[in-house]
Amino acid sequence: MPSWRDRFDLDLGWRAALCAVAAVIVGLGLVWPDHRVAAIGVICLTVGCWPFLAEAFDDLCHAHMSMELSMLCAIAAAAAIGEWVTALMITTFVLVAEILEDLSMERGRDALTDLMAFLPDTVRVRRNDGIVDTALAELTVGDLIVISPGDRVAVDGLIQAGRSEVDQSRITGEPMPVTVREGDRVLAGSVNHGGAIEVRVEQIGANSSYGQIVEAVRSGQDSPTPVQRLSDRVATWIVAAAFLAAIITWFATHDLRATISVIVVAGACGVAAGTPLAILAGMARVARRGAFVKGGVHLEQLGQVDTVVIDKTGTITAGQPTVSKVDPAAGWADDDVLFLAASVEQFSEHPVGRAICAASDVTALMAEDFRYEPGHGVSGVVGGRRVEVSRRVPAGFSTDAIARSYVWVDDEWIGAIQFVDEIRETSAAAIEELHRMGLQVVMLSGDAEATARQVGDQVGVDEVRAGLRPIEKADVISELMASGRKVVMVGDGVNDAPALSAATVGP
């Protein structure tokens, strides 16, 4: 079923087609009762201009000049002197311009729809008589919901029972899954990777962390663009100049037709139609170079930018953990540690498990008696020995901020596997190119200060802001813009959406 936006575009489309056909008919001389009052012209102009009449009337009541009012002045002036073809063609151009403007913003609305669609429509709620499927819209604060492995978390809430690991990268940008247990909070928009958990609902819909991200994007899309504000100012100047020129023409010629013709020629339909056409042409050219622009406002403002803000996870880095180092215990080799770990982890869909399997050069054995303990690790029997890959830290081992898994054989520690979110090969070169363009580069991250600082130093950014939640990233953007900066925000995930929306330009 078409959306209200689709129906609005169809409505404008048939009105534009009607006015274009009427212009051809009147141009061929098929008028009635005569060329000064052509019935077909009056009817089709009324139908074509109807979407703008109410808005223009409201502008007139508030003594505000807008594009719509300016163009209606030109249309009315053309009709007043019997130039029905001119009036109908101006109306057609105005309607086409409105359609083009809607099309230039359609993908931005589609992106918002995609954000909303990520959350599940139904959740499993524990009631007195068992577990029942309930629509998300019918949840209330205090309900107890059950989230199975692989499910998307639909609410912000407090874990009442169970233990698991959740992927919060869409919200926080942190690539590594987070261990959660009874008493911990989970955020809407996360994905449950481990065991089943029961969550007491605290925030739903727009009040949840995910809802706040979506609302921030919506607010950014609903705000008026500079081109709209500029068009209204230009319309005021054009109409004022037109009426002044018309007055001069009247005193110079005393010719009413010539006087009204000045108003027609000075109508602002060229500005109204030309602006969206120029925007679409620019967007098409950018698309041919492999990029997408969701609105003309970004094209307008891109030339003014002096600061580039870049998210770390998934933008500067790959967004997936990879094995960076193996620390074997005495008597063990790196390959032995990876081989045994991969033999157990080959059954796991955990990002860490996939990273270990990818790093092992030796074909893994089939582990028996595979076990998975949510939030702890995995184990299995390989060659008759119990192998465990977990977060259990050996005695005397440093517990710093570096992500590690520890490998045990028959309860004896044999080595540690260290992980890193690998920096993309192109990141340093891209930042160097931005510096050559005279732009300042700031990196934002939800990671710990030490981790983010290390990445920032490697790629050469000017400033690092770490430990940020999604809304706090948007606050950093607002702070920079309040100081007079023109900011481009570069990010790749839902967690970056508020900052992308707040920036001058948000790729």
C-alpha positions in Angstrom: 0.0 0.0 0.0 1.5 3.4 -1.0 2.7 5.7 1.8 1.3 9.2 2.3 4.4 10.5 0.6 3.8 8.3 -2.4 0.2 9.4 -2.6 1.3 13.0 -2.3 3.8 12.6 -5.2 1.1 10.9 -7.3 -1.3 13.8 -6.6 1.3 16.3 -7.7 2.1 14.2 -10.8 -1.4 14.0 -12.2 -2.0 17.7 -11.5 1.2 18.5 -13.4 0.2 16.3 -16.3 -3.3 17.9 -16.4 -1.8 21.4 -16.6 0.7 20.4 -19.3 -2.0 18.9 -21.5 -4.2 21.9 -20.9 -1.4 24.2 -22.0 -1.1 22.3 -25.3 -4.9 22.4 -25.9 -5.1 26.1 -25.2 -2.0 26.7 -27.3 -3.7 25.0 -30.2 -6.5 27.5 -30.0 -9.1 25.2 -28.4 -10.5 27.8 -25.9 -14.1 28.5 -24.7 -15.8 30.9 -24.5 -12.9 33.1 -25.8 -9.1 33.6 -25.4 -9.5 36.1 -22.6 -11.6 33.8 -20.3 -10.7 30.2 -21.4 -12.8 27.8 -19.3 -10.3 25.0 -19.6 -7.5 27.4 -18.4 -9.5 28.5 -15.3 -10.4 25.0 -14.3 -7.0 23.5 -14.8 -5.2 26.4 -13.1 -7.5 26.0 -10.1 -6.8 22.3 -9.9 -3.1 22.7 -10.5 -2.5 25.5 -8.0 -4.8 24.0 -5.3 -1.9 22.4 -3.3 -0.2 25.8 -2.9 -3.2 28.1 -2.4 -3.7 27.3 1.3 0.0 27.7 2.1 0.3 30.9 0.1 -2.8 32.3 1.8 -1.4 31.6 5.3 1.9 33.3 4.3 -0.1 36.3 3.1 -2.0 36.5 6.4 1.3 36.5 8.3 2.9 39.1 5.9 5.5 36.5 4.9 6.7 36.2 1.3 7.4 32.6 0.2 8.2 30.9 -3.1 4.6 29.7 -3.4 3.2 33.2 -3.0 5.7 34.6 -5.5 4.8 32.0 -8.1 1.1 32.4 -7.6 1.5 36.1 -8.2 3.1 35.3 -11.6 0.4 32.8 -12.5 -2.4 35.2 -11.6 -0.8 38.0 -13.5 -0.5 35.8 -16.7 -4.1 34.7 -16.4 -5.2 38.3 -15.9 -4.0 39.3 -19.4 -5.3 36.1 -21.0 -1.9 34.4 -21.3 -3.3 31.0 -20.4 -0.5 28.9 -21.9 2.0 30.9 -19.9 0.1 30.5 -16.7 -0.4 26.8 -17.2 3.2 26.2 -18.0 4.4 28.1 -14.9 2.0 25.9 -12.9 3.4 22.8 -14.5 7.0 23.8 -13.7 6.1 24.6 -10.1 4.5 21.1 -9.6 7.4 19.3 -11.3 9.8 21.3 -9.0 7.8 20.0 -5.9 8.0 16.4 -7.2 11.8 16.7 -7.8 12.3 18.1 -4.3 10.4 15.2 -2.8 12.5 12.7 -4.8 15.7 14.3 -3.6 14.8 13.5 0.0 13.1 10.1 -0.4 16.2 8.1 0.3 16.7 9.9 3.6 13.2 8.9 4.7 13.9 5.3 3.6 17.0 5.3 5.8 14.8 6.3 8.8 12.4 3.5 8.0 15.2 1.0 7.9 16.3 2.1 11.4 12.8 1.6 12.7 12.5 -1.8 11.1 15.5 -3.2 13.0 13.6 -3.7 16.2 11.3 -6.8 16.3 7.6 -6.3 16.0 6.9 -8.9 18.8 8.6 -10.0 22.0 8.1 -12.9 24.3 6.7 -11.8 27.7 6.5 -14.0 30.8 3.0 -14.0 32.3 1.5 -16.0 35.2 0.3 -18.6 32.8 3.7 -18.9 30.9 5.4 -17.1 28.0 3.3 -15.4 25.4 4.1 -13.5 22.2 3.2 -9.8 22.6 3.3 -6.9 20.2 6.1 -4.5 21.0 3.7 -1.6 21.1 1.7 -3.3 23.8 4.6 -3.6 26.3 4.6 -1.6 29.5 7.3 -0.7 31.9 7.8 -3.5 34.4 7.0 -6.4 32.0 9.4 -9.3 32.0 10.5 -10.4 28.6 12.5 -13.4 27.5 15.3 -12.9 24.9 16.6 -16.1 23.3 20.1 -16.5 21.6 20.2 -14.6 18.3 17.2 -12.3 19.2 17.3 -8.6 18.9 16.8 -6.6 22.1 13.7 -4.5 21.7 13.9 -2.5 25.0 16.2 -0.9 27.5 16.0 -3.1 30.7 17.6 -4.8 33.6 18.5 -8.5 33.5 16.6 -10.5 36.1 17.9 -13.9 35.2 20.4 -15.5 32.9 23.9 -14.8 31.6 24.9 -14.0 28.0 27.0 -11.9 25.7 25.4 -9.1 23.7 26.5 -7.2 20.6 26.0 -3.5 21.3 28.0 -2.3 18.3 24.9 -0.6 16.7 24.5 1.5 19.9 27.9 2.0 21.4 30.2 1.2 18.5 32.2 -1.3 20.6 33.1 -4.2 18.3 33.6 -6.8 21.0 30.4 -8.5 22.5 29.8 -7.5 26.2 29.3 -10.0 28.9 26.0 -9.4 30.8 24.5 -11.2 33.8 21.8 -10.6 36.4 21.8 -7.0 37.5 23.3 -5.6 34.3 21.4 -3.4 31.8 20.9 -4.2 28.2 20.1 -1.6 25.5 17.5 -1.7 22.7 19.1 -2.3 19.4 21.6 -4.9 20.8 21.8 -8.5 19.6 21.9 -11.4 22.1 24.8 -13.7 21.1 24.8 -16.2 24.0 22.3 -17.7 26.4 18.7 -16.9 27.1 18.1 -13.9 29.5 15.1 -12.4 31.1 14.9 -8.6 31.1 12.7 -6.3 33.2 11.5 -3.5 30.8 12.6 0.0 31.8 12.4 2.1 28.6 10.3 1.4 25.5 10.0 3.0 22.1 11.1 6.7 21.8 12.4 6.6 25.4 14.8 3.8 24.8 18.4 4.3 23.7 17.6 3.1 20.2 14.5 5.3 20.0 16.5 8.3 21.0 18.9 7.6 18.1 16.0 7.3 15.6 14.4 10.5 17.0 17.6 12.4 16.6 17.7 11.4 12.9 14.1 12.3 12.4 14.6 15.8 13.9 17.6 16.3 11.6 15.5 15.4 8.6 12.6 17.6 9.6 14.6 20.7 10.1 14.4 23.3 7.2 17.4 23.3 4.9 19.4 26.4 4.0 18.2 26.3 0.4 14.5 26.5 1.6 15.3 29.6 3.7 17.3 31.1 0.9 14.6 30.5 -1.6 12.1 32.4 0.5 14.5 35.3 0.9 15.1 35.3 -2.9 11.3 35.2 -3.5 10.9 38.4 -1.4 13.5 40.2 -3.3 12.1 39.0 -6.7 8.6 40.0 -5.9 9.6 43.4 -4.5 11.8 44.1 -7.6 9.0 42.9 -9.9 6.3 45.2 -8.4 8.8 48.1 -8.5 9.6 47.4 -12.1 5.9 47.1 -12.9 5.1 50.5 -11.4 8.0 52.1 -13.4 6.7 50.4 -16.5 3.1 51.7 -16.0 4.3 55.3 -15.5 6.6 55.0 -18.5 4.1 53.3 -20.9 0.6 53.4 -19.4 0.3 49.9 -20.9 -1.5 47.5 -18.5 -0.5 44.4 -20.6 3.2 45.4 -20.5 3.0 46.2 -16.8 1.5 42.8 -15.9 4.0 41.1 -18.3 6.9 42.4 -16.1 5.4 40.6 -13.1 5.0 37.4 -15.1 8.6 37.5 -16.3 9.9 38.2 -12.8 8.1 35.3 -11.3 10.2 33.0 -9.2 9.3 29.7 -10.8 12.8 29.5 -12.4 14.4 29.6 -9.0 11.9 27.0 -7.6 12.4 24.6 -10.5 16.1 25.2 -11.0 17.1 24.5 -7.4 15.9 20.9 -7.2 17.1 20.2 -10.7 20.6 21.4 -9.8 20.5 19.4 -6.6 19.5 16.2 -8.5 22.2 16.8 -11.1 24.8 17.1 -8.4 23.6 14.0 -6.6 23.6 12.0 -9.8 27.2 13.1 -10.5 28.3 12.0 -7.0 26.5 8.7 -7.4 28.5 8.0 -10.5 31.6 8.3 -8.4 30.3 5.6 -6.0 28.7 7.8 -3.2 25.2 8.7 -2.2 23.8 12.0 -1.1 20.5 11.9 0.8 19.7 15.6 0.4 20.7 18.8 -1.3 21.5 20.6 1.9 24.7 18.5 2.2 25.9 19.5 -1.2 25.3 23.2 -0.4 27.3 23.0 2.9 30.1 20.7 1.9 32.2 23.5 0.5 32.2 25.3 3.8 33.5 22.4 5.9 36.7 22.9 8.0 36.5 20.0 10.4 36.1 16.2 9.8 34.9 14.1 12.7 35.4 10.3 12.2 34.0 7.4 14.2 36.6 4.8 15.1 34.9 1.4 15.0 34.0 0.3 11.6 35.2 3.5 9.9 38.9 4.0 10.8 39.0 0.3 11.9 37.4 -2.8 10.3 34.9 -3.2 13.1 35.7 -6.9 13.6 38.2 -8.4 16.1 41.3 -10.1 14.6 44.1 -12.0 16.4 47.0 -9.6 16.9 49.3 -11.6 19.1 49.6 -15.0 20.9 51.4 -15.3 24.3 52.1 -19.0 24.8 53.1 -20.5 28.1 56.5 -22.1 28.6 56.8 -25.2 26.4 54.0 -24.2 24.0 54.2 -22.7 20.5 51.9 -20.0 19.0 50.6 -22.5 16.4 49.8 -25.1 19.1 47.7 -22.6 21.1 45.8 -21.4 18.0 45.3 -24.9 16.7 43.7 -26.2 20.0 41.6 -23.0 20.4 40.4 -23.2 16.8 39.4 -26.9 17.2 37.0 -25.8 20.0 35.9 -22.4 18.5 35.0 -23.8 15.1 31.5 -24.6 16.5 31.0 -21.0 17.8 29.4 -18.1 15.9 31.0 -15.6 18.3 33.2 -12.9 16.6 36.1 -13.9 18.8 35.7 -17.6 17.8 35.6 -16.6 14.1 38.8 -14.5 14.5 40.7 -17.5 16.1 39.6 -19.8 13.4 40.7 -17.3 10.7 44.1 -16.9 12.3 44.9 -20.7 12.6 46.9 -22.0 9.6 46.4 -25.6 10.6 43.2 -27.6 9.9 41.3 -27.9 13.2 40.3 -31.2 14.7 36.7 -32.1 15.5 36.2 -31.4 19.2 33.9 -33.7 21.2 31.6 -32.9 24.1 31.4 -29.2 23.1 30.1 -26.9 25.8 29.3 -23.2 25.8 28.9 -21.2 29.0 27.4 -17.7 28.3 29.7 -14.9 29.3 32.5 -17.3 30.1 33.7 -19.3 27.1 33.7 -22.6 25.3 35.3 -26.0 25.9 35.5 -29.4 24.2 37.6 -32.5 24.1 40.4 -32.5 21.5 42.6 -35.6 21.3 41.3 -36.9 24.6 42.1 -33.6 26.5 39.6 -31.0 27.7 40.4 -27.7 25.9 38.8 -24.5 27.2 38.9 -21.0 25.6 37.6 -18.5 28.1 38.1 -15.2 29.9 39.3 -17.0 33.0 42.5 -15.0 33.8 45.6 -17.1 35.0 47.1 -16.1 38.3 49.6 -13.3 38.0 48.5 -12.3 34.5 47.9 -8.6 33.8 44.3 -7.6 33.5 44.5 -4.4 31.4 42.1 -3.0 28.8 43.4 -5.3 26.0 40.9 -7.9 24.8 42.2 -11.4 25.3 41.0 -15.0 25.5 42.9 -17.6 27.6 43.4 -21.2 26.5 43.5 -24.0 29.0 44.2 -27.7 28.6 43.0 -30.0 31.4 42.7 -26.9 33.6 46.3 -25.9 32.8 46.9 -22.5 31.2 48.8 -22.8 27.9 48.5 -19.4 26.4 46.7 -16.1 25.8 45.3 -14.8 22.5 45.2 -11.1 22.1 42.7 -9.3 19.8 42.5 -6.0 18.1 40.1 -4.1 15.9 42.4 -3.8 13.0 42.9 -0.4 11.3 41.9 -0.2 7.7 44.7 0.0 5.2 43.3 3.2 3.7 42.7 5.1 7.0 46.0 6.8 7.5 46.3 7.8 3.9 42.8 9.3 3.9 43.5 11.3 7.0 46.7 12.5 5.6 44.8 13.7 2.5 42.3 15.5 4.6 45.2 17.4 6.4 46.6 18.4 3.0 43.2 19.9 2.2 43.5 22.0 5.4 40.9 20.2 7.4 41.1 19.3 11.1 40.4 15.7 11.9 38.7 14.6 15.2 38.1 10.9 16.1 35.2 9.8 18.3 34.9 6.4 20.0 32.9 4.6 22.6 36.0 2.6 23.5 38.2 3.2 26.5 40.6 6.2 26.4 43.8 4.1 26.1 42.4 2.0 23.2 41.1 5.0 21.3 44.2 7.0 21.8 46.4 4.2 20.4 44.4 4.1 17.2 44.3 7.8 16.9 48.1 8.1 17.2 48.6 5.4 14.6 46.4 7.1 11.9 47.4 10.7 12.8 44.2 12.4 13.8 44.4 15.9 15.5 42.1 15.1 18.5 40.6 12.0 20.2 37.4 11.9 22.2 36.8 8.5 23.8 34.2 6.8 26.1 31.3 8.4 24.3 27.7 7.2 24.1 25.8 7.9 20.9 24.0 11.0 22.2 27.3 12.3 23.6 28.9 12.0 20.2 26.1 14.3 18.9 27.0 16.7 21.8 30.6 16.8 20.7 29.4 17.7 17.2 27.1 20.5 18.6 30.0 21.8 20.7 32.3 22.0 17.6 29.6 23.8 15.6 28.8 26.2 18.4 32.5 27.3 18.3 32.0 28.2 14.6 33.2 25.0 13.0 31.6 23.5 9.9 31.6 19.8 10.5 31.5 16.7 8.4 30.7 13.6 10.5 31.8 10.2 9.0 30.4 7.0 10.6 29.1 3.6 9.6 26.6 2.4 12.2 23.3 3.2 13.9 25.2 4.4 17.0 26.6 7.2 14.8 23.2 8.4 13.6 22.6 11.2 16.1 26.1 12.6 15.4 25.6 12.3 11.6 22.3 14.1 11.9 23.7 16.9 14.1 26.7 17.6 11.8 26.8 20.2 9.0 27.2 17.3 6.7 26.7 13.6 7.7 27.9 11.1 5.1 
